[in-house]
Amino acid sequence: MNAAELRDKTPDQLRDTLVQLKKEAFNLRFRQASGGLEDTAQMRRVRRDVARVKTVLNEKAAQPAAAEGIE
């Protein structure tokens, strides 16, 4: 998932994506703790996807304020 794809989504869709990614991160942590996770790089990808979603959400929240000239 890249930032360009995320910028095309609405804030509600981004929040849904964030919830799904956080659930996935929880499941990966659980599998790692129980010794069942083979692809440990997957945890890094999910963490970075969460950060991307949060960044795009913050950008979208800042756009109306920037349009009014308020920072």
N, C-alpha and C positions, 0 to 999 in steps of 0.2 A: 504494500500500500504506500503510495507516495502523496506528498502534500497537494499536488495538483488535483488528484482525485478527490481529496477531502474538501478542497475549497469549493467544489461543485455541489457539495451536499448542504442541506439546510442545518441550522443548529440542532433541531430535534433529531435529525438523522445522525448527526455527530454524537449527540448524547447517547443514543441507542448503541452506536458503534463502540463508544467508550465503555458502556456497561458490559457489552459482550467481551471486549478485550480484557477488562478487569476480571471477569469470570474465568476466561481462558488462562490468565496469569495465575489465578488462585489454583486452578486445576493443575497447572504445570508445576507450581511450587509443591503441591501435595504429592504429585507423582515423583518429583525429585527426592522428596523426603522419604518416600517409601522405597526408593531405589528402582523405580520403573521407568524413569526418563532416560532415553538413549540420546536424543538430540538436544543437548543442553543449549545450543545456539538459538533454539526456538524461544527460550525465555528472554534472551536479549532482543530478538525481533519484536516480541510482544511488548516489552517495556518501551522500546523506541516508538512503536506504533501508538501506544498510549500517549507518549509525549507529543507526537505529531498531532494527534486529535486535540489534545489540550491546547497546543499552540494555535491551531486553526480556530478553535472556539474563542480563544482570547483575542485573536485578530478580528474575528467577526464582531465581537462585543465592542472593540475599540473603534470600529469603522463609523458608527453613527456619531460618536463623540468627536472624531477627527473631522467629519463632514461639517459639524457645527463650529469648528474652530476651538473646541474645548479640549484641553489635554491634561 
